[in-house]
Amino acid sequence: MEKLTENEKYHALLCVKYVRHELSTKLLKLEIEYESHTHYDAELEQSIGQTEESIAFYDALISKLTKML
């Protein structure tokens, strides 16, 4: 298996950080939408929970990649 160059390592880490940033933006939009509702919305609450789980996953992945690379 071929080793990654420093540039490729940096690029891979940036890609993962970009996805994490996109998820943060999505979460913020979902939370704003949730706050604007006058009634309970189970589907929206579930989306918020799933997005928070995804963010936690990407945070852990970023941490591991930083240590590996």
Backbone bond lengths (Angstrom), bond angles and torsions (degrees), N, CA, C in turn:
res aa  C-N    CA-C-N  psi(-1)  N-CA   C-N-CA  omega(-1)  CA-C   N-CA-C  phi
1 M - - - 1.443 - - 1.525 109.60 -
2 E 1.302 115.25 138.67 1.461 122.17 -177.43 1.522 111.28 -79.69
3 K 1.325 117.35 139.79 1.463 120.78 176.59 1.524 109.44 -80.41
4 L 1.325 114.66 150.54 1.454 120.15 178.14 1.520 110.41 -81.37
5 T 1.319 115.40 144.93 1.459 119.34 174.17 1.529 108.05 -76.67
6 E 1.319 116.65 166.39 1.464 120.61 178.38 1.526 110.74 -59.53
7 N 1.308 116.81 -38.93 1.463 121.63 179.61 1.538 110.47 -64.86
8 E 1.315 117.53 -41.20 1.469 121.44 179.02 1.532 110.96 -67.02
9 K 1.331 116.53 -39.03 1.465 120.57 176.96 1.520 110.29 -61.99
10 Y 1.318 116.13 -46.58 1.455 122.00 179.85 1.530 110.39 -61.34
11 H 1.312 116.65 -43.54 1.464 122.41 -179.94 1.530 110.57 -62.89
12 A 1.310 117.73 -43.44 1.469 121.48 179.55 1.524 110.55 -62.02
13 L 1.312 116.78 -44.49 1.458 121.05 179.31 1.528 111.10 -64.58
14 L 1.320 117.16 -40.68 1.465 120.63 177.91 1.529 111.72 -63.53
15 C 1.323 117.16 -37.94 1.467 121.00 178.47 1.533 110.86 -62.13
16 V 1.319 116.33 -44.05 1.463 120.56 179.74 1.530 109.70 -66.65
17 K 1.329 117.22 -40.92 1.465 120.66 178.55 1.532 111.04 -65.27
18 Y 1.329 116.84 -34.25 1.460 120.72 178.09 1.529 110.89 -64.31
19 V 1.329 116.51 -44.58 1.461 120.61 178.94 1.525 109.43 -62.56
20 R 1.307 117.43 -40.98 1.464 121.71 178.85 1.527 110.18 -61.94
21 H 1.319 116.55 -41.72 1.461 121.31 178.14 1.530 110.58 -63.72
22 E 1.311 117.41 -42.85 1.467 121.41 178.02 1.530 110.51 -60.75
23 L 1.319 116.84 -39.78 1.467 120.42 178.30 1.526 110.90 -66.09
24 S 1.313 117.61 -37.47 1.468 121.29 177.55 1.526 110.45 -63.13
25 T 1.319 115.91 -41.19 1.455 120.81 177.76 1.522 110.46 -64.32
26 K 1.329 116.22 -43.35 1.466 120.96 178.25 1.528 110.63 -61.04
27 L 1.327 116.39 -43.82 1.466 120.86 179.93 1.522 110.72 -61.48
28 L 1.307 116.99 -43.96 1.459 120.44 179.16 1.524 111.04 -60.16
29 K 1.322 116.65 -44.35 1.465 120.41 178.61 1.529 111.17 -63.10
30 L 1.334 116.55 -41.48 1.463 120.14 179.01 1.527 111.10 -64.36
31 E 1.320 116.66 -41.43 1.466 120.39 179.70 1.526 111.66 -66.25
32 I 1.318 117.09 -37.47 1.467 120.57 176.63 1.525 109.65 -65.07
33 E 1.324 116.25 -43.53 1.465 120.12 178.34 1.527 110.89 -63.16
34 Y 1.327 115.80 -41.58 1.466 120.72 -179.82 1.532 111.00 -62.26
35 E 1.322 116.90 -41.71 1.465 121.46 -179.88 1.532 111.76 -66.39
36 S 1.324 116.24 -27.21 1.464 119.13 -177.86 1.535 112.45 -81.66
37 H 1.323 117.16 -13.65 1.466 120.74 178.82 1.526 109.86 -75.93
38 T 1.312 114.76 142.82 1.468 119.61 178.56 1.521 111.66 -95.21
39 H 1.331 116.53 -6.50 1.464 120.93 179.43 1.533 109.78 -133.75
40 Y 1.319 115.74 165.23 1.462 122.27 -178.95 1.523 110.08 -66.98
41 D 1.314 117.38 134.04 1.465 122.74 178.86 1.531 108.12 -126.47
42 A 1.325 116.24 99.22 1.470 121.60 -176.42 1.523 111.98 -63.22
43 E 1.321 116.66 -39.40 1.464 120.20 -178.45 1.528 111.05 -65.24
44 L 1.302 116.18 -42.57 1.467 120.91 178.87 1.528 110.55 -66.70
45 E 1.322 116.76 -41.05 1.462 120.66 177.53 1.529 111.08 -63.03
46 Q 1.323 117.11 -38.26 1.462 121.67 177.58 1.533 110.26 -65.41
47 S 1.321 117.13 -41.34 1.467 121.00 177.71 1.521 111.23 -61.73
48 I 1.326 116.17 -40.05 1.466 120.65 178.01 1.526 109.77 -63.33
49 G 1.320 117.11 -44.90 1.465 121.36 178.98 1.515 112.61 -61.53
50 Q 1.324 116.30 -43.57 1.463 120.39 179.46 1.524 111.33 -65.69
51 T 1.316 116.30 -38.70 1.460 120.23 179.05 1.528 110.52 -66.76
52 E 1.329 117.06 -40.28 1.467 120.44 176.93 1.525 111.11 -62.97
53 E 1.336 117.52 -38.70 1.462 120.84 176.96 1.528 110.85 -65.12
54 S 1.316 116.60 -40.55 1.465 120.65 178.68 1.524 111.06 -64.22
55 I 1.325 116.43 -40.35 1.463 120.57 178.28 1.528 110.04 -62.90
56 A 1.316 116.90 -42.77 1.472 120.64 178.31 1.530 110.54 -61.58
57 F 1.331 116.56 -40.49 1.466 120.95 178.14 1.528 110.35 -61.78
58 Y 1.328 116.66 -47.57 1.460 119.86 -178.35 1.527 111.85 -68.54
59 D 1.321 117.82 -33.01 1.467 120.19 174.58 1.529 110.66 -61.37
60 A 1.332 116.16 -44.70 1.468 120.58 178.63 1.526 110.58 -65.25
61 L 1.328 116.51 -39.99 1.465 120.99 179.33 1.524 110.66 -64.40
62 I 1.309 117.13 -42.94 1.471 121.21 178.37 1.527 110.07 -61.49
63 S 1.314 116.38 -42.52 1.457 120.14 179.14 1.527 111.47 -62.04
64 K 1.317 116.22 -45.28 1.468 120.45 179.89 1.526 111.71 -66.30
65 L 1.331 116.62 -42.25 1.467 119.70 179.05 1.510 111.40 -64.10
66 T 1.328 116.65 -39.15 1.459 120.61 179.11 1.526 110.57 -60.75
67 K 1.335 116.30 -41.19 1.466 120.02 178.93 1.528 111.48 -69.96
68 M 1.342 116.62 -39.67 1.467 120.52 -177.96 1.525 112.69 -72.22
69 L 1.305 115.34 -40.04 1.460 118.93 -173.66 1.517 109.42 -91.71
